[in-house]
Every structure is written in C-alpha cells, then in structure tokens.
Amino acid sequence: MRSITRWWWLVAGALVGLSLADVAHAQKKTLVVALFQDPDILDPTLARTYVGRIVFSQICEKLYEIDENLRIHPQLALDMPAITDGGRIVTIKLRPGVKFNDGTAMDAESVKFSLDRHRTLKGSNRASELAPVEAVEVVDPRTVRLRLKAPFSPLLAQLTDRAGMPVSPTAVNKLGDKFGTAPVCVGPWQFAERVAQDRIVVEKSAHYFDPGQAKFDKIVFRIIPDDNVRLANLRSGDIDVMHMVSPTDATAIKREGRFELSNVTGLGYDGITINLRNKTGKQNPPGDLGTPLANDPRVREVAWDGLYTPGCTPIPPISVFFDKSRKCPGRDVARAKKLLADAGLAGGYGFELTVGNNPRSRRVGEVIQQMAREAGFNITLRSQEFASALTDADDGKLQAFQIGWSGRVDPDGNIHQIQTCKGSLNATLACDEKIDALLNRAREVSDEGQRRGLYREAIDLFTARRNIIYLYHQNYIVAFPKNLKGYKGVPDGLIRIKGTSWN
C-alpha cells in the first residue's frame, strides 16, 4: 500500500509541476531542525543556554510573547496585565481552557507554583529576573496577582522568556530534581526523547488549546556543531531548517535559489567572561584567585578592549536604550604593551581561554589569540562542549570563557542578573554596590531617558572593571526550503515552528 501511495504522489507531483523534493515535503510529518550546540538541562527554572530556549519555544509557552517588531502580546495570559498601586501590584488574567501537556489544568494555582519555583528554587537562574516580586497570590482560578517590593519596569519583558513559563506542578512533584529530563509545560508539542549530543525529539501535544498551529507530528532537533556539516545536511535534505548560518555560507545558499534565508539583528552580544572572584563555585563566597588576569583590570584592558569595535556594551544597536554617543575604543598595541609593563608583566603573560567545541567559536578564539599575541599574551585555547563549560564556569574552574548572551527585549535582561553582586548568572562574582544601585534604580523607573542615563553610568563602571568584555552583536541567520511557509524571524534569535507548514 505504501508503494502505491508513493506512486500516486509522484504522479500527482508531475501533473502540477512539483519537484520530487516538494512531493517528499508534502508527505513529511516530521520537521528536522539542526542546532549548533546541545542545550543544557531542559528545566525553565534552571536552564541558561540559548539553544535550550529554541526547544522551549515549541514545548513551553510563556505568559507573554514578543513578535518580529519586538512588541509584547499575551500568550498564555488572556490580556496585558493591570498595573496598580504605583506599579507595585501586577494582576494577570489567564487564558481559559489551557492544559499542560500531561492533561492537567493550567490555572492560577499552577502559575503561582511556577513563579514561586522560579523565584525560590535552589540554583534557579530565574531568581534575580524576578527578584522584585515579593509575593504571588491567587485571586481566583484564572487570575494571579504579583506584589512587588518596588515598581519593576522590565517585569513584562521577563515574562516573555523562561521566567514566564508555567510548568506542570504534577510533573514537578513526580519527577523532583529530574524534571529537566522530561519537562512538562504548555505547548503545541511535548517532550518525547533526548539523546545527549545527538538529538531532542518533541511530539504534537494532544492537549494544546490551538491544535491547528502544530502542522508537524514531530520536530527533531539534531545537534550538529560543525557549520559545514549542517550545510551539507541542508543541501542533501537530511535536515529542513539550518540554525546559525554563517554570513559567508548565507551568500552561497541564497545563490542556489532553493532556500529562504531569515536574517535578523540579534538582541544580545558575544564576548569574553573573565573569572574575577569565583574560586569554589558561584554559590560560595568569593575568593582571591591570585592571578594578574583576575586581580588587575589593566591586564584585562590589554587583552581585549577594542578588538571587536562593533560592540562594546551589552545593549545592541536595535534597542531604544542603545547609547549612540558611546564610542568603542580602537586597537592600540603600544598602549597595551605599556599597560602590561605597568602591571609588572613586561615579559608577557599567559592564560587559558575556553571556547565552544564548534568551528565558529574556535575561529573567534583564534583571532583573539593572534591579535593579543602582538601585545605580549600567550593565550592557550581550550575547546569544550558548551553545556559542560557552563557548569565549569559556574564552579569557578575557568579563567576566561568566550561566551555570548542571546539577548532580551529589555536591557535589564542582558545586564542585571549577570552584573549585579547577587545576580543568578554572575559566574565571575564581580561585585560593586554602585553598579547594583544604578541597575536596581533602572528597574524602578519607566521613563526611557532616565533609564538610558542609568544604564550609561552602570556600563561606564562595569566596562572599567572588565569582568565581561563585550565584543560584537551578531545576526541570527536561519535557512530552510522555499516551500516551508509561515516562518518569521524574531530578533531574540529563537526558531518558532508554530504556524509553519509545507506549502
């Protein structure tokens, strides 16, 4: 029977002028997406990788979502929140009839459970994102109320990402600390399988409130770090969507005429995170590492400033908070050598830079290695699988880490949890109460001009200490066959499959 069906599809395809590839896609109920890294744990509370957010986009929807124009709109919430008491009370109505992918109801109790888990679970990477939230209350089965310690301008933006993802209390209570191995949220698809360093499989959910949005029975995320291998798989048809196309490959792909390219300027940044005080893990008190790289900002200035002048802050050019007056410093090898000499390192200095185990990260590392050598540095590159490198960074095992941040629609999401003393993603353990005060104040005010000024002051301070050296802002380029319809690129760089289909 299968051979007869295939024969009929081939005949039909020939009659309407379709290619064999078009016919194959018309029959295909599984979409294959190639990611350039393996995500870390698939628990919205604990996760921190960009590629993990792409998987979450299919299986864990949020209270709010952003579109391609960076406008925020309700997703699992019914409407925009009501804000009262001078910004200290935020009331959110929930969409009716929503179920988690295990069939249990997503109601106000489950949303309170999830927000409290994000706020208080040990090791939560959402804790500082929701730090101004003092309490979450159930008003009625479809309404939650957030009581804030102070007005919190970025709150809505935080709820468009992992901090706004409700998780099934039933699944959490059943799985405990293993929840990230089989996450249950609300989404058009649900988690099915994971093979580390190989694939993550999600299947169409039987419980999603708008089932027509899921046109594919399965999505398979294949982990392919090498750009060239991902491109070869796209051309052969073994994958359908190629994530993180390099600019040079994009030109060649476009010339072939078989594929569409989505190209958006990202909200985030790429840079180097330098360990300053993390000796035994970010959960423990800071300690003296005893190295010139950690203890002398002159050494860190020599090493990196000005190498990637297109970006020297965590706020990208597409943000309304971007400081157009700031000029990134140019490269000055003579001054770099003098700074090293002034730091007592006239004979040069060597340290280890950890990079991801993919060609893109290694190329960036090699450029930095070669340019810094001219100033007297001997940098050893250490290639490591990304998720395990994140763990080592948190544990204080890395000297320097070439790592980016995929970006949030509000600049607070790019800065606060990474640069404040108790920030949940502050793996360097850098701490300056002046910076904290400025960033906390930027959370409380709503005026764009005021916030822009506060960020300018804070950036001046943490740029000088150089625990993170901001290098550049990248574009997110995604390639897919021309008959995949409905795909829209969003500046957060996430791949959203909902609503797409073969033409």
C-alpha positions in Angstrom: 0.0 0.0 0.0 2.8 2.4 0.9 4.4 2.0 -2.6 1.1 2.7 -4.3 0.7 5.8 -2.2 4.1 7.0 -3.1 3.5 6.3 -6.8 0.3 8.4 -6.6 2.2 11.3 -5.0 4.8 11.1 -7.7 2.2 11.2 -10.5 0.3 14.0 -8.8 3.5 15.9 -8.4 4.4 15.5 -12.0 0.9 16.8 -13.1 1.2 20.0 -11.1 4.9 20.6 -11.8 6.2 19.8 -8.3 9.8 18.6 -7.8 10.5 15.3 -6.0 11.7 17.3 -3.1 8.3 19.2 -3.0 6.5 15.9 -3.1 8.6 14.5 -0.3 8.0 17.5 1.9 4.2 17.3 1.2 4.2 13.8 2.8 6.6 14.7 5.6 5.1 15.0 9.0 8.4 15.3 10.8 10.5 18.6 10.7 14.2 18.3 11.3 16.0 21.3 12.8 19.8 21.4 13.1 21.2 23.2 16.2 24.8 24.2 16.6 25.0 23.3 20.3 23.5 20.8 22.7 21.2 22.6 25.2 21.8 22.2 29.0 19.0 21.0 31.3 15.5 21.4 29.9 14.1 22.9 33.0 12.9 26.5 32.5 13.9 27.4 36.1 17.5 26.1 35.9 18.3 26.4 32.2 20.6 29.0 30.7 21.5 28.1 27.1 20.3 29.9 24.0 19.7 26.7 22.1 17.6 25.4 25.0 15.3 28.4 24.5 14.7 27.2 21.0 13.5 23.9 22.2 11.4 25.6 24.9 9.7 27.7 22.2 7.9 24.6 21.0 7.1 22.9 24.3 7.0 25.6 27.0 4.9 28.7 26.1 5.0 31.8 28.2 2.6 34.2 29.8 3.6 36.8 27.2 5.4 36.7 23.9 7.2 39.1 21.5 6.8 39.4 17.8 9.2 40.3 15.0 8.8 44.0 15.8 9.6 43.5 19.5 6.0 44.2 20.5 4.9 42.3 23.6 1.5 40.5 23.5 -0.3 37.9 25.6 0.4 34.2 25.0 -0.9 32.2 28.0 -2.2 35.3 29.6 -5.6 36.5 28.4 -4.6 40.2 28.2 -2.0 42.7 29.1 -1.6 43.0 32.9 -3.4 45.5 35.1 -0.8 47.6 37.0 -1.9 49.4 40.1 -0.5 50.9 43.4 2.1 52.9 41.6 3.4 49.9 39.8 3.7 47.6 42.9 0.7 45.4 42.1 0.5 43.5 38.7 -2.6 41.5 38.0 -2.7 38.9 35.2 -5.7 37.2 33.8 -5.1 33.7 32.3 -6.3 32.3 29.1 -9.2 29.9 29.9 -9.2 26.2 29.0 -5.5 25.7 28.9 -3.9 22.4 29.8 -0.4 21.3 30.4 1.0 18.6 28.1 0.1 16.0 30.8 -3.5 16.9 30.6 -3.7 18.8 33.9 -5.2 22.3 34.1 -3.0 25.4 33.8 -4.8 27.6 36.3 -3.8 30.4 38.8 -2.6 27.9 41.4 -0.2 26.3 38.9 1.1 29.7 37.7 1.7 30.7 41.3 3.5 27.4 41.8 5.7 28.0 38.8 6.5 31.6 39.5 7.4 30.7 43.1 9.6 27.9 41.9 11.4 30.3 39.5 11.9 32.7 42.4 13.0 30.3 45.2 14.3 27.0 43.9 17.9 26.5 44.9 20.2 27.2 41.9 17.4 29.0 40.0 18.7 31.1 37.1 15.4 33.0 37.1 15.7 34.2 40.7 17.3 37.5 40.0 15.0 38.0 37.0 12.0 38.0 39.4 13.8 39.4 42.5 11.5 42.4 42.9 8.5 40.1 43.2 7.6 39.9 46.9 4.6 37.5 46.7 2.4 35.7 44.1 -1.2 35.4 45.1 -4.2 33.5 43.6 -7.1 35.9 43.2 -9.4 33.3 41.5 -8.9 30.2 39.3 -8.0 32.4 36.3 -6.2 35.4 38.0 -2.8 35.8 39.7 -1.6 38.9 41.5 2.1 39.8 41.8 3.0 42.0 44.7 6.3 43.9 44.1 8.8 45.4 46.5 9.1 48.3 44.2 8.0 49.2 40.6 9.7 46.9 38.1 9.7 48.2 34.5 11.2 45.0 33.0 8.7 42.6 34.5 6.6 42.1 31.4 9.7 41.6 29.3 10.9 39.0 31.8 7.6 37.1 31.5 8.2 36.8 27.7 11.0 34.3 28.4 11.8 31.4 30.8 10.7 33.3 33.9 7.2 33.4 32.3 6.9 29.7 31.6 4.4 27.8 33.7 5.4 24.2 34.5 3.2 21.3 35.5 3.1 21.0 39.3 2.1 17.4 38.9 5.1 16.6 36.8 7.4 18.6 39.1 6.2 16.8 42.2 6.5 13.4 40.4 10.0 14.0 39.0 11.6 16.3 41.5 15.1 17.3 40.5 14.7 15.1 37.4 12.1 17.4 35.9 14.6 18.7 33.4 14.9 15.2 31.9 11.2 15.1 30.9 9.8 18.7 31.1 6.0 19.2 31.0 4.7 22.7 30.1 2.1 24.1 27.8 2.9 23.9 24.1 1.9 22.7 20.6 4.5 19.9 21.1 5.6 17.9 24.1 8.9 16.4 25.1 9.4 12.9 23.8 13.1 11.9 23.8 16.7 13.1 24.3 20.0 11.6 23.3 22.8 13.7 24.6 25.0 15.4 21.9 22.7 13.8 19.2 19.0 14.8 19.2 16.0 16.1 21.1 12.6 14.9 19.8 9.2 16.6 20.6 5.8 15.3 19.5 2.5 17.0 18.8 0.6 17.6 22.0 -2.9 16.2 22.4 -3.8 18.9 24.9 -2.8 22.2 23.3 -5.6 24.7 23.2 -5.0 25.6 19.5 -4.0 22.3 17.8 -4.2 23.8 14.3 -1.0 25.7 14.9 1.0 22.4 15.0 1.3 21.2 11.4 4.0 18.6 12.2 3.6 15.4 14.2 7.2 15.6 15.3 10.1 18.0 15.5 13.6 16.5 15.7 16.4 18.8 16.9 19.7 17.4 15.7 22.9 18.6 17.4 25.4 19.4 14.6 28.2 21.8 15.9 30.1 22.0 12.6 28.8 24.7 10.2 29.9 22.7 7.1 28.2 19.5 8.2 24.9 21.4 8.9 25.1 23.0 5.5 25.8 19.7 3.8 22.8 18.2 5.6 20.6 21.1 4.5 21.6 20.6 0.9 21.0 16.9 1.0 17.6 17.3 2.6 18.5 15.4 5.7 17.6 18.5 7.7 14.9 21.0 7.0 16.0 24.1 9.0 19.6 25.2 9.5 20.3 27.3 12.6 23.1 29.8 12.8 24.1 30.0 9.1 27.5 31.8 8.8 27.4 35.0 6.7 29.8 33.5 4.1 27.5 30.4 3.7 24.4 32.6 3.5 25.7 34.2 0.3 26.2 30.8 -1.3 22.9 29.4 -0.1 21.0 32.4 -1.5 22.7 32.0 -4.8 21.4 28.4 -5.1 17.8 29.6 -5.2 16.4 26.6 -3.3 16.2 28.1 0.1 14.8 31.0 2.0 17.0 32.9 4.5 15.8 34.7 7.6 18.3 37.3 8.8 17.6 39.3 11.9 19.9 41.5 14.0 20.1 40.0 17.5 19.2 41.5 20.9 22.2 40.0 22.6 26.0 40.1 22.5 29.1 37.9 22.2 32.0 38.4 24.5 34.6 37.1 26.9 33.6 36.4 30.6 36.7 36.6 32.9 36.6 34.9 36.2 37.5 37.5 38.9 36.5 36.1 42.3 34.8 32.7 41.7 37.2 30.3 43.4 35.0 27.4 44.5 31.6 28.0 42.8 29.2 30.9 42.3 27.1 29.7 45.2 30.0 30.1 47.6 31.7 33.2 48.9 34.2 34.9 46.6 37.9 34.3 46.9 41.2 35.7 45.6 42.3 33.7 42.5 45.8 35.2 42.8 46.3 35.8 39.1 47.1 39.1 37.2 44.2 38.4 34.9 41.7 38.3 37.8 43.3 41.0 40.0 44.5 43.7 37.6 42.0 45.5 35.3 44.9 46.8 33.3 45.7 43.3 32.2 42.1 42.7 31.1 42.1 46.0 29.2 45.2 44.9 27.3 43.8 41.6 26.5 40.6 42.6 24.8 39.5 46.2 24.6 39.0 47.4 21.0 39.5 44.1 19.3 35.8 44.0 18.2 34.8 47.6 18.0 31.3 47.0 16.5 30.1 46.2 20.1 31.4 47.2 23.5 28.3 47.1 25.6 25.5 44.6 26.4 22.9 46.8 24.7 22.5 46.2 20.9 22.0 48.9 18.3 18.4 47.9 17.7 17.4 48.7 21.3 15.7 52.0 22.1 18.2 52.1 25.0 21.3 52.0 22.8 23.7 54.8 23.6 24.6 56.3 20.3 27.1 58.7 21.9 29.3 55.9 23.2 32.4 55.3 21.1 34.2 52.0 21.4 38.0 52.3 21.8 40.2 51.4 18.9 43.1 49.0 19.0 46.4 50.3 20.4 49.2 47.8 20.6 51.7 50.3 22.0 49.4 51.3 24.9 48.7 47.6 25.5 52.4 46.8 25.9 52.8 49.8 28.3 49.8 48.6 30.4 51.3 45.2 30.7 54.7 46.7 31.7 52.9 48.9 34.3 51.3 45.8 35.7 54.7 44.2 36.2 54.3 41.9 33.2 56.7 43.4 30.7 57.9 39.8 29.8 54.4 38.8 28.7 51.6 36.8 30.3 49.8 33.6 29.5 46.4 32.2 30.4 43.7 29.8 29.1 40.6 30.8 27.2 37.8 28.3 26.9 35.8 28.3 23.7 32.9 26.1 22.5 33.7 23.0 20.6 32.4 24.3 17.2 34.3 25.9 14.3 32.6 29.3 14.8 33.8 29.7 18.4 37.3 28.3 17.6 37.7 30.9 14.8 36.8 33.7 17.2 39.2 32.3 19.7 42.0 32.1 17.2 41.5 35.7 16.1 41.7 36.9 19.7 44.7 34.7 20.3 46.6 36.0 17.3 45.8 39.7 18.0 46.6 39.5 21.7 50.0 37.9 21.0 51.2 41.1 19.5 50.8 42.8 22.9 52.7 40.1 24.7 50.0 37.5 25.6 50.3 33.8 25.2 46.7 32.5 25.2 46.0 28.8 25.2 42.7 27.9 23.6 40.7 25.1 25.3 37.8 23.7 23.3 34.9 22.3 25.4 31.4 21.1 24.9 29.2 24.1 25.7 26.9 22.9 28.4 29.8 21.3 30.4 31.8 24.5 30.0 28.8 26.4 31.6 29.0 24.1 34.6 32.7 24.6 34.9 32.3 28.4 34.7 29.7 28.3 37.5 32.1 26.1 39.6 35.0 28.6 39.2 37.1 26.3 37.1 37.6 28.6 34.1 39.9 31.6 33.8 38.2 33.1 30.7 35.3 31.9 28.7 34.3 33.1 25.2 30.5 33.1 25.6 27.6 35.2 24.3 24.1 36.0 25.6 21.2 35.7 23.2 19.5 38.8 24.4 16.2 40.1 25.8 13.8 42.7 24.6 14.5 44.9 27.7 18.2 45.7 28.5 17.7 44.6 32.1 17.6 41.0 30.8 21.1 41.5 29.3 22.6 43.1 32.4 21.1 42.8 35.8 21.4 39.1 36.6 24.9 39.0 35.1 26.5 42.1 36.5 24.9 42.6 40.0 26.6 41.2 43.1 23.9 38.5 43.7 22.9 38.1 40.1 21.9 34.5 39.4 24.1 34.4 36.3 27.1 36.3 37.8 29.7 33.5 37.5 32.6 35.9 37.8 31.5 37.0 41.3 32.3 40.6 40.5 30.6 42.9 42.9 30.2 46.7 43.1 27.3 48.2 45.2 27.3 51.4 43.0 26.6 49.3 39.9 23.8 47.4 41.8 22.2 50.7 42.9 22.2 52.0 39.3 20.8 48.8 37.8 18.1 48.5 40.6 17.1 52.1 40.0 16.8 51.4 36.3 14.3 48.6 37.1 12.1 51.0 39.1 11.8 53.9 36.7 9.7 53.8 33.5 11.0 56.9 31.6 13.2 55.8 28.7 15.5 58.8 29.0 16.1 58.2 32.7 16.7 54.5 32.2 19.1 55.2 29.3 21.1 57.5 31.6 21.3 55.0 34.4 22.5 52.3 32.1 25.1 54.7 30.7 26.5 55.2 34.2 26.4 51.5 35.1 28.1 50.5 31.8 30.9 53.0 32.4 31.6 51.3 35.8 31.5 47.6 34.7 33.3 48.4 31.5 36.2 49.6 33.6 36.3 46.5 35.8 36.1 44.3 32.7 34.7 41.1 34.1 32.9 40.8 30.8 34.5 42.1 27.6 31.7 42.8 25.0 33.0 42.0 21.5 30.1 42.2 19.0 26.4 41.8 18.3 25.6 39.1 15.8 22.8 38.4 13.3 20.7 35.3 13.5 20.6 33.6 10.1 18.3 30.6 9.5 17.9 28.7 6.2 15.1 26.5 5.1 13.4 25.2 1.9 11.3 27.7 0.0 8.2 25.7 0.4 8.3 25.9 4.2 5.7 28.7 4.7 4.9 30.9 7.7 8.4 31.2 9.3 9.1 34.6 10.8 12.5 35.7 12.3 12.4 37.5 15.6 15.4 39.4 17.0 15.6 37.1 20.0 17.0 34.6 17.6 14.6 31.8 18.5 13.2 29.4 15.9 9.4 29.3 16.2 7.8 26.4 14.3 4.2 27.0 15.4 2.1 28.1 12.5 4.7 26.9 9.8 3.8 24.3 7.2 4.9 22.8 3.9 3.2 24.7 1.1 
